[in-house]
Amino acid sequence: MLPPELPPLPALTRAEGEVIDCYLHVLDLLGRINPARAHGTYSGLRAAQTLVVAAGRLREAFEVMHERGERELHTGTLARAMRVLDGERRAARVTLPPSEGPGHT
């Protein structure tokens, strides 16, 4: 059985698409760094090192948008694109995991 078909991505400019891709990559890295969810120091270290480069790419993507006159973010459209690209799951890795019950921190 095939997995359900994802909804199509909304129409984005090339720069908007680059911002979304870079942002989600940064989220993935932050999720790997999250000490409440990480499995080891080495993977966190590697993700932190990569985060520097990824944040630079995200900044550059925003600079391109700004230079092209794209001054506003269409948040609804961008949020739909991030949901199609599994952004909610990816963002959840940045948060604290649920507590294990009373008395556990």
C-alpha distances in whole Angstrom, upper triangle without the diagonal:
4,7,9,12,15,18,20,23,27,29,31,34,34,36,34,31,33,34,30,29,32,32,29,30,33,31,29,32,33,31,31,35,35,37,36,32,33,33,36,39,38,34,36,39,37,35,38,40,37,37,41,39,36,39,41,38,37,41,41,38,40,43,42,41,44,46,44,45,42,44,42,38,36,35,32,31,30,29,26,26,26,23,21,21,21,25,25,23,25,28,28,28,32,33,34,32,32,36,35,38,42,44,41,41
4,6,8,11,15,17,20,23,26,27,30,30,32,30,27,29,30,27,25,29,29,25,27,30,28,26,29,31,28,29,33,33,35,34,31,32,32,34,37,36,33,34,37,35,33,36,37,34,34,38,36,33,35,38,35,34,38,38,35,37,40,38,37,41,42,40,42,39,40,38,35,33,31,29,27,27,26,23,22,22,20,17,18,18,22,22,21,23,26,26,27,30,31,33,31,32,35,35,38,41,43,41,40
4,6,9,12,15,17,21,23,25,28,28,30,27,24,26,27,24,23,26,26,22,24,27,25,23,26,28,25,26,30,30,32,31,28,29,29,32,35,34,30,32,34,32,30,33,35,32,32,35,34,30,33,35,32,31,35,35,32,34,37,36,35,38,40,38,39,36,38,35,32,30,28,26,24,24,22,20,19,19,17,14,15,14,18,18,17,19,22,22,23,26,28,29,27,28,32,32,34,38,40,37,37
4,6,9,12,15,18,21,23,26,27,28,26,23,26,26,23,22,26,25,22,24,27,25,23,27,28,26,27,31,30,33,32,29,30,31,34,36,36,32,33,36,34,31,34,36,33,32,35,34,31,33,35,32,31,34,34,31,33,36,35,33,36,39,37,37,34,36,33,30,27,26,23,22,22,20,17,17,17,15,12,14,14,17,17,17,19,22,22,23,26,27,29,28,28,32,33,35,38,41,38,38
4,7,9,12,15,18,20,23,23,26,23,20,23,24,21,20,24,24,21,23,26,24,23,27,28,26,28,31,31,34,33,30,31,32,35,37,36,32,33,36,34,31,34,35,32,31,34,33,29,31,33,30,29,32,32,29,30,34,32,30,34,36,34,34,31,33,31,27,25,24,21,19,20,19,15,15,16,14,10,12,13,17,17,17,19,22,23,24,27,28,30,29,30,34,35,37,41,43,40,39
4,6,9,12,15,17,20,20,22,20,17,20,21,17,17,21,20,17,20,23,21,20,24,25,23,25,28,28,32,31,28,29,30,33,35,34,30,31,33,31,28,31,32,29,28,31,30,26,28,30,27,25,29,29,25,27,30,29,27,30,32,30,31,28,29,27,24,21,20,18,16,16,15,12,11,12,10,7,9,10,13,14,15,16,19,20,21,24,25,28,27,28,32,33,36,39,41,38,37
4,7,9,12,14,18,19,21,18,16,19,20,16,17,21,20,18,21,23,22,22,25,26,25,27,30,30,33,32,30,31,33,35,37,36,33,33,35,33,30,32,34,30,29,32,31,27,28,30,27,25,28,28,25,26,29,27,25,29,31,28,29,25,27,24,21,19,18,15,13,14,13,10,9,12,10,7,10,11,14,15,16,18,19,21,23,25,26,29,28,29,33,35,37,40,42,40,39
4,6,9,11,15,16,18,16,13,17,18,15,16,19,19,17,20,23,22,22,25,27,26,28,31,31,34,34,31,32,34,36,38,37,33,33,35,33,30,32,33,30,29,31,29,26,27,28,25,23,26,26,22,24,27,25,23,26,28,25,26,23,25,23,20,17,17,15,12,13,13,10,9,11,11,7,10,13,15,17,18,19,20,22,24,26,28,31,30,32,36,37,40,43,45,42,41
4,6,8,12,13,15,12,10,13,14,11,12,16,16,15,17,20,19,20,23,24,24,26,28,29,32,32,30,31,33,35,36,35,31,31,33,31,28,29,30,27,26,28,26,23,23,25,22,20,23,22,19,20,23,21,19,22,24,22,23,19,21,19,16,14,14,12,9,9,10,7,5,9,9,7,8,12,13,15,17,17,18,21,23,24,26,29,29,31,35,37,39,42,44,41,39
4,6,10,12,14,11,10,14,14,12,14,17,17,16,19,21,21,22,25,26,26,28,30,30,34,34,32,33,35,37,38,37,34,33,35,33,30,31,32,29,27,29,27,24,24,25,22,20,22,22,18,19,22,20,17,20,23,20,20,17,19,16,14,11,12,10,6,8,10,7,6,10,11,9,11,14,14,17,19,19,20,22,25,25,27,30,31,32,36,38,41,43,45,42,41
4,7,9,12,9,9,13,14,12,14,17,17,18,20,22,22,23,26,27,28,30,32,32,36,36,34,35,37,39,39,39,35,35,36,34,31,32,33,29,28,29,27,24,24,25,22,20,22,21,17,18,20,18,15,18,20,17,18,15,17,15,13,11,13,12,8,9,12,10,9,12,14,12,14,17,17,20,22,22,22,25,27,27,29,33,34,35,39,42,44,46,48,45,43
4,6,8,6,6,9,10,10,12,14,15,15,18,19,20,21,24,25,26,28,29,30,34,34,33,33,36,37,37,36,33,32,33,31,28,29,30,26,25,26,24,21,21,21,18,16,18,17,13,14,16,14,12,15,17,14,15,12,14,13,11,10,12,12,8,8,11,11,9,12,14,13,13,17,16,19,21,20,21,24,26,26,28,31,33,35,38,41,43,46,47,44,42
4,5,5,6,9,10,11,12,14,15,17,18,20,21,23,24,26,27,29,30,31,35,36,34,34,37,38,38,37,34,33,34,31,28,29,29,26,24,25,23,20,20,20,17,15,16,15,11,12,14,11,9,12,13,11,12,9,13,12,11,11,13,14,11,11,14,14,12,14,17,16,16,20,19,22,24,23,23,26,28,27,30,33,35,37,40,43,46,48,49,46,44
4,6,5,6,9,10,11,12,14,15,17,18,20,21,23,24,26,27,29,30,34,35,33,33,35,36,36,34,31,31,31,29,26,27,27,23,22,23,20,18,18,18,14,13,15,13,10,11,13,10,9,13,13,11,13,11,14,15,13,14,16,17,14,12,16,16,13,15,18,17,16,19,19,22,24,22,23,26,27,27,29,33,34,37,40,43,46,48,49,46,44
4,5,5,6,9,10,10,12,14,15,16,18,20,21,22,24,26,27,28,32,33,32,32,34,35,34,33,30,29,29,27,24,25,25,21,20,20,18,15,15,15,12,10,11,10,6,8,9,7,6,9,10,9,11,9,12,12,11,12,14,16,14,12,15,16,13,14,18,18,16,19,18,21,23,21,21,25,26,25,28,31,33,36,39,42,44,47,47,44,42
4,5,5,6,9,10,10,12,14,15,16,18,20,21,22,25,26,27,30,31,30,30,33,34,33,32,29,28,29,27,24,25,25,22,20,21,19,16,15,16,13,11,12,12,8,8,11,9,7,11,13,11,12,9,11,11,9,9,11,13,10,8,11,12,10,11,15,15,14,17,15,18,20,19,18,22,23,22,25,29,30,33,36,39,41,44,45,42,39
4,5,5,6,9,10,11,12,14,15,17,18,20,21,23,24,26,29,30,28,28,31,32,32,31,27,27,28,25,22,24,24,20,19,20,18,15,15,16,13,11,13,13,9,11,13,12,10,14,16,14,16,13,15,14,12,12,13,14,11,9,12,12,9,10,13,12,11,14,13,17,19,17,18,21,22,22,24,28,29,32,35,38,40,43,44,41,39
4,5,5,6,8,10,10,12,14,15,17,18,20,21,23,24,28,29,27,27,29,30,30,28,25,25,25,23,20,21,21,17,16,17,14,12,12,12,9,8,10,9,6,9,11,10,9,13,14,14,16,13,15,15,13,14,15,17,14,11,14,15,12,12,15,15,13,16,14,18,20,17,18,21,21,21,24,28,29,32,35,38,41,43,44,41,38
4,6,5,6,8,10,10,12,14,15,16,18,20,21,22,26,27,26,26,28,29,29,28,25,23,24,22,19,20,20,17,15,16,14,11,11,11,9,6,8,9,5,6,10,9,9,12,14,14,15,12,13,13,10,12,12,14,13,9,12,14,11,10,14,15,13,15,13,16,18,16,15,19,20,19,21,25,27,30,33,36,38,41,41,38,35
4,6,5,6,9,10,10,12,14,15,16,18,20,21,25,25,24,24,27,28,28,27,24,23,24,22,19,20,21,17,15,17,16,12,12,14,11,9,12,12,9,10,14,13,12,15,17,17,18,14,16,14,11,12,11,13,11,7,9,11,8,7,11,11,9,11,9,13,15,12,13,16,17,17,19,23,25,27,30,33,36,38,39,36,34
4,6,5,6,9,10,11,12,14,15,17,19,20,24,25,23,22,25,26,26,25,21,21,22,20,16,18,18,15,14,15,14,10,11,13,10,8,12,12,10,12,15,14,14,17,19,18,20,17,19,18,15,16,15,16,14,11,12,13,10,9,12,12,9,11,10,14,15,12,13,17,17,17,20,23,25,27,31,33,36,39,39,36,34
4,6,5,6,9,10,11,12,14,15,17,18,22,23,22,21,24,24,24,23,20,19,19,17,14,15,15,12,10,12,10,7,8,9,7,5,9,10,8,10,13,13,13,16,18,18,20,17,18,18,15,17,16,18,16,13,14,16,13,11,15,15,12,14,12,15,16,13,13,17,16,16,19,22,24,27,30,33,36,38,39,35,33
4,5,5,6,9,10,11,12,14,15,16,20,21,20,20,23,24,23,23,20,18,19,18,14,15,16,13,11,13,12,8,8,11,9,6,10,11,10,10,14,14,14,16,19,19,20,17,18,17,14,15,14,16,15,11,12,14,12,9,13,14,11,12,10,12,14,11,10,14,14,13,16,20,21,24,27,30,33,35,36,33,30
4,5,5,6,9,10,10,12,14,15,19,19,18,18,21,22,22,21,18,17,19,17,14,15,16,13,12,14,14,10,11,13,12,10,13,15,13,14,17,18,17,20,22,22,23,20,21,19,16,17,15,16,15,12,11,13,11,8,11,12,8,9,7,10,11,7,8,12,12,11,15,18,19,22,26,28,31,33,34,31,28
4,5,5,6,9,10,11,12,14,18,19,17,17,19,20,20,19,15,15,16,14,10,12,13,10,9,12,11,7,9,12,10,9,13,14,13,15,17,18,18,21,23,23,24,22,23,22,19,20,18,20,19,15,15,17,14,11,14,15,11,12,10,13,13,9,10,14,12,12,16,19,20,24,27,29,32,34,35,31,29
4,5,5,6,9,10,10,12,16,17,16,15,18,19,18,18,15,13,14,13,9,10,12,9,6,9,9,6,7,10,10,8,11,13,13,14,17,18,18,20,22,23,24,22,22,21,18,20,18,20,20,16,16,18,16,13,16,17,14,14,11,14,14,10,10,13,12,10,14,17,19,22,25,28,31,33,33,30,27
4,5,5,6,9,10,10,14,15,13,14,17,18,18,18,15,13,15,14,11,12,14,12,9,12,13,10,10,14,13,11,14,17,15,16,19,21,20,22,25,25,26,23,23,22,19,20,17,19,19,15,14,16,15,11,13,15,12,11,8,10,10,6,6,9,8,7,11,14,16,19,22,24,27,30,30,27,24
4,6,5,6,9,10,14,14,12,12,14,16,16,16,12,11,14,12,9,11,13,11,9,13,13,10,12,15,14,13,17,18,17,19,22,23,23,25,27,28,29,26,26,25,22,23,20,21,21,17,16,18,16,13,14,15,12,11,9,11,10,6,8,10,8,8,12,15,16,19,22,24,27,30,30,27,24
4,5,5,6,9,12,14,12,11,13,14,13,13,10,8,10,9,5,7,9,8,6,10,11,9,10,13,13,13,16,18,17,19,21,23,23,25,27,28,29,27,27,26,23,25,22,24,24,20,19,21,19,16,18,19,16,15,13,15,13,10,10,12,10,9,13,15,16,20,23,25,28,30,30,27,24
4,5,5,6,10,11,10,10,13,14,13,14,11,9,11,11,7,8,11,10,8,11,13,11,11,14,15,14,16,19,19,19,22,24,24,25,28,29,30,27,27,26,23,24,22,23,23,20,19,21,20,16,18,20,17,15,13,14,13,9,9,10,8,6,10,12,14,18,20,22,25,28,27,24,21
4,5,5,9,9,7,8,11,13,13,14,11,9,12,12,9,10,14,13,11,14,16,14,14,18,18,17,19,22,21,22,25,26,26,28,30,31,32,29,29,28,24,25,22,24,24,20,19,21,20,16,17,19,16,14,12,12,10,7,8,8,5,5,8,10,11,15,17,20,23,25,25,22,19
4,6,8,10,7,6,8,9,10,10,7,6,9,9,6,8,11,11,10,14,15,14,15,18,18,18,21,23,23,24,26,28,28,30,32,33,34,31,32,30,27,28,26,27,27,23,22,24,22,19,20,21,18,16,15,15,13,10,11,11,8,8,11,12,13,17,19,21,24,27,26,23,20
4,6,9,8,6,9,9,9,10,8,4,7,9,6,6,10,10,9,12,15,14,14,17,18,18,20,23,23,24,26,28,28,30,32,33,34,32,31,31,28,29,26,28,28,25,24,26,24,21,22,24,21,19,17,17,16,13,13,13,10,8,11,12,14,17,19,21,24,26,25,22,19
4,5,5,6,9,10,10,12,10,8,11,12,10,10,14,14,12,15,18,16,16,20,21,20,22,25,25,25,28,30,30,31,33,35,35,33,32,31,28,29,26,27,28,25,23,25,24,21,21,24,21,18,16,16,14,12,11,11,8,6,8,8,10,14,15,17,21,23,22,18,15
4,5,5,8,9,9,12,11,8,11,13,12,12,15,16,15,18,20,19,19,23,24,23,25,28,28,28,31,33,33,34,37,38,39,36,36,34,31,33,30,31,32,28,27,29,28,24,25,27,24,22,20,19,17,16,15,14,11,10,10,9,11,14,15,16,19,21,20,16,13
4,6,9,11,12,15,13,11,14,17,15,15,19,19,18,21,23,22,22,25,26,25,27,30,30,30,33,35,34,36,38,40,40,37,36,35,32,32,29,30,31,28,26,28,28,24,24,26,24,21,19,18,16,15,14,12,9,9,8,6,7,10,11,12,16,18,17,13,11
4,7,9,11,13,11,10,14,15,13,14,18,18,17,20,22,20,21,25,25,24,26,29,29,29,32,34,33,35,38,39,39,36,36,34,31,32,29,29,30,27,25,26,26,22,22,24,21,18,17,16,14,13,13,11,7,8,9,8,7,11,12,13,17,20,19,15,13
4,6,8,10,8,7,10,12,11,12,15,16,15,18,20,19,20,23,24,23,26,28,28,29,32,33,34,35,38,39,40,37,37,35,32,33,30,31,31,28,26,28,27,23,24,25,22,20,19,18,16,14,15,13,10,10,12,11,11,15,16,17,20,23,22,18,16
4,7,9,8,8,11,12,12,14,17,17,18,21,22,21,23,26,26,26,29,31,31,32,35,36,36,38,40,41,43,40,40,39,35,36,33,34,34,31,29,31,29,26,26,27,24,22,21,21,18,17,18,16,13,14,15,14,13,17,17,18,21,24,23,19,18
4,6,6,7,9,10,11,13,15,16,17,19,21,21,22,25,26,26,28,31,31,32,35,36,37,38,40,42,43,41,41,40,37,38,35,36,36,33,31,33,31,28,28,30,27,24,24,24,21,19,20,19,15,16,17,16,16,20,20,20,24,26,25,21,19
4,6,5,6,9,10,10,12,14,15,17,19,19,21,23,25,25,27,29,30,31,33,35,36,37,39,41,42,40,39,39,36,38,35,37,37,33,32,34,32,29,30,31,28,26,25,25,22,20,21,20,16,16,18,17,18,22,22,23,26,28,26,23,20
4,5,5,6,9,10,11,12,14,16,18,18,20,22,23,24,26,28,29,30,32,34,35,36,38,39,41,39,39,39,36,38,35,37,36,33,32,34,32,28,30,31,27,26,25,26,23,20,21,21,18,18,20,20,21,24,25,26,29,31,30,26,24
4,5,5,6,9,10,11,12,15,16,16,18,20,21,22,24,26,26,28,30,31,32,34,36,37,39,36,37,36,33,34,32,34,33,29,29,30,28,25,26,27,23,22,21,22,19,17,18,18,15,15,18,18,18,22,23,24,28,30,29,26,23
4,5,5,6,9,10,10,13,15,15,16,19,20,20,22,24,25,26,28,30,31,32,34,36,37,35,35,34,31,33,30,32,32,28,27,29,27,24,25,27,23,22,20,21,19,16,17,17,13,13,15,16,17,21,22,23,26,29,27,24,21
4,5,5,6,9,10,11,13,14,16,18,19,20,22,24,25,26,28,29,31,32,34,35,37,35,35,35,32,34,32,34,34,30,29,31,29,26,28,29,26,24,23,24,22,19,19,20,17,16,18,19,20,24,25,27,30,32,30,27,24
4,5,5,6,9,11,12,12,14,16,17,18,20,22,23,25,26,28,29,31,32,34,35,33,34,34,31,33,31,33,32,28,28,30,28,25,26,27,24,23,22,23,21,18,19,20,17,16,19,21,22,25,27,28,32,34,33,29,27
4,5,5,6,9,10,10,12,14,15,16,18,20,20,22,24,25,26,28,30,31,33,30,31,30,28,29,27,29,29,25,25,26,24,21,23,24,20,19,18,20,18,15,15,17,14,13,16,18,19,23,25,26,30,32,31,28,25
4,5,5,7,9,10,11,13,15,15,17,19,20,21,23,25,26,27,29,31,32,30,30,30,27,29,27,30,29,26,25,28,26,22,25,26,22,22,20,21,20,16,16,18,15,13,16,18,20,24,25,27,30,32,31,28,25
4,5,6,8,9,11,12,14,15,16,18,20,21,22,24,26,27,28,30,32,30,30,31,29,31,29,32,31,27,27,29,27,24,27,28,24,24,22,24,23,19,19,21,18,17,20,22,24,27,29,31,34,36,35,31,28
4,5,5,6,9,10,11,12,14,16,17,19,20,21,23,25,26,27,29,28,28,28,26,28,27,29,28,24,25,26,24,21,24,24,21,21,19,22,20,17,18,20,17,16,20,22,23,27,29,31,34,37,36,32,29
4,5,5,6,8,10,10,12,14,15,16,18,20,21,22,24,26,27,25,25,26,23,25,24,26,25,22,22,24,22,19,22,23,20,19,17,19,19,15,15,18,15,13,17,19,22,25,27,30,33,35,34,31,28
4,6,5,6,9,10,11,13,15,16,17,19,20,21,23,25,26,25,25,25,24,26,25,28,27,23,24,27,24,22,25,26,22,23,20,23,22,19,18,21,19,17,20,22,25,28,30,33,36,37,37,33,30
4,5,5,6,9,10,11,13,15,15,17,19,20,21,23,25,23,24,25,23,26,25,27,26,23,24,26,23,21,24,25,21,22,20,23,23,19,19,22,20,18,22,25,27,30,33,35,38,40,39,36,33
4,5,5,6,9,10,11,13,14,15,17,19,20,21,23,21,22,22,20,22,21,24,23,19,20,22,19,17,20,21,18,18,16,19,19,15,16,19,17,16,20,22,24,28,30,33,36,38,38,34,31
4,5,5,6,9,10,11,12,14,16,17,18,20,22,20,20,20,18,21,20,23,22,18,19,22,20,17,21,22,19,20,17,19,20,16,16,19,18,16,19,22,24,28,30,33,36,38,37,34,31
4,5,5,6,9,10,10,12,14,15,16,18,20,19,19,20,19,22,22,25,24,20,22,24,22,20,23,24,21,22,20,23,23,20,19,23,21,19,23,26,28,32,34,37,39,41,41,38,34
4,5,5,6,9,10,11,13,14,15,17,19,17,18,19,18,20,20,23,21,18,20,22,19,17,21,22,19,20,18,21,22,19,19,22,21,20,23,26,28,32,34,37,40,42,42,39,36
4,5,5,6,9,10,11,13,14,16,17,15,16,16,14,17,17,19,18,15,16,19,16,15,18,19,17,18,16,19,20,17,16,20,19,18,21,24,26,30,32,35,38,40,40,37,34
4,5,5,6,9,10,11,12,14,16,14,14,16,14,18,18,21,20,17,19,21,19,18,21,23,20,22,19,22,23,20,19,22,22,20,23,26,29,32,34,37,40,42,42,39,35
4,5,5,6,9,10,10,12,14,14,14,16,15,18,19,22,21,18,20,22,20,19,23,23,21,23,21,24,25,22,21,25,25,23,26,29,32,35,38,40,43,45,45,42,39
4,5,5,6,9,10,11,13,11,13,14,13,15,16,19,17,14,17,19,16,16,20,20,18,20,18,21,23,20,20,23,23,22,25,29,31,34,37,40,42,44,45,42,38
4,5,5,6,9,10,11,9,10,11,10,13,14,17,16,13,16,19,17,16,20,21,19,21,19,21,23,21,20,23,24,22,25,28,31,33,36,39,42,44,44,41,38
4,5,5,6,9,10,10,10,13,13,16,17,21,19,17,20,22,20,20,24,24,23,25,22,25,27,24,23,27,27,25,28,31,34,37,40,43,45,47,47,44,41
4,5,5,6,9,8,10,13,13,16,18,20,19,16,20,21,19,20,23,23,22,25,22,26,28,25,24,28,28,27,30,33,36,38,41,44,47,49,49,46,43
4,6,5,6,5,7,9,10,12,14,17,15,14,17,19,17,18,21,22,21,23,21,24,26,24,23,27,28,26,29,32,35,37,40,43,45,48,48,45,42
4,5,5,5,6,9,10,14,16,19,18,16,19,21,20,20,24,25,24,26,24,26,29,26,25,29,30,28,30,34,36,39,41,45,47,48,49,46,43
4,5,7,9,12,14,17,19,22,21,19,22,24,22,23,27,27,26,29,26,29,32,29,28,32,32,31,33,37,39,42,45,48,50,52,52,49,46
4,6,8,11,13,15,18,21,19,18,21,23,21,22,26,26,25,28,26,29,31,29,28,32,33,31,34,38,40,42,45,48,51,53,53,51,48
4,6,9,11,14,17,19,18,17,21,22,21,22,26,26,26,28,26,29,32,30,29,32,33,32,34,38,40,42,45,48,50,52,53,50,47
4,6,8,10,13,16,14,14,17,19,17,19,22,23,22,25,23,25,28,26,25,29,30,29,31,34,37,39,42,45,47,49,50,47,44
4,7,10,12,15,15,14,17,19,19,20,23,24,24,26,23,25,28,26,25,28,30,28,30,33,36,38,41,44,46,47,48,46,43
4,6,9,12,12,11,14,16,16,17,20,21,22,23,21,23,26,24,23,26,28,26,28,31,34,35,38,42,43,45,46,44,41
4,6,9,9,8,10,13,13,13,16,18,18,20,17,19,22,21,19,22,24,23,24,28,30,32,35,38,40,42,43,41,38
4,6,6,6,9,10,11,12,14,16,17,19,16,18,21,21,19,22,25,24,25,29,30,32,35,38,40,42,43,41,39
4,5,5,6,8,10,10,12,14,15,16,14,15,18,18,16,19,21,20,21,25,27,28,31,34,36,38,39,37,35
4,5,5,6,9,10,11,12,14,15,14,14,18,18,17,19,22,22,22,26,27,28,31,34,36,38,40,38,36
4,5,5,6,9,10,11,13,15,13,15,18,18,17,20,23,22,24,27,28,30,33,36,38,40,42,40,37
4,5,5,6,9,10,11,13,11,13,16,15,14,18,20,19,21,25,26,28,31,34,36,38,40,37,35
4,5,5,6,9,10,11,8,10,13,13,12,15,17,17,18,22,23,24,28,31,32,35,36,34,32
4,5,5,6,9,10,9,10,14,14,14,16,19,19,21,24,25,26,29,32,34,36,38,36,34
4,5,5,6,9,8,11,13,13,14,16,18,19,21,24,25,27,30,33,35,38,39,37,35
4,5,5,6,5,8,10,10,10,13,15,15,17,21,21,23,27,29,32,34,36,33,31
4,5,5,5,6,9,10,10,12,15,16,17,20,20,22,26,28,30,33,35,32,30
4,6,7,9,11,12,13,15,17,18,20,23,23,25,28,30,33,36,37,35,33
4,6,9,9,9,11,14,15,16,18,22,22,24,27,29,32,35,37,34,32
4,6,6,6,9,10,12,14,16,18,18,20,24,26,28,31,33,30,28
4,6,5,6,8,10,11,13,16,17,19,23,25,27,30,32,29,27
4,5,5,6,9,10,11,14,14,16,20,22,24,27,29,26,24
4,5,5,7,9,11,13,12,14,18,20,23,26,27,24,23
4,5,6,8,10,13,13,16,19,21,24,27,28,25,23
4,5,6,7,11,12,14,18,21,23,26,27,24,21
4,5,5,8,9,11,14,17,19,22,23,20,18
4,6,8,8,11,14,17,20,22,23,20,18
4,7,9,12,15,18,20,23,23,20,17
4,6,9,12,15,17,19,20,17,14
4,6,8,11,14,16,16,13,11
4,6,9,12,14,15,12,10
4,6,9,11,13,10,10
4,5,8,9,7,7
4,7,8,6,8
4,6,6,8
4,6,8
4,7
4
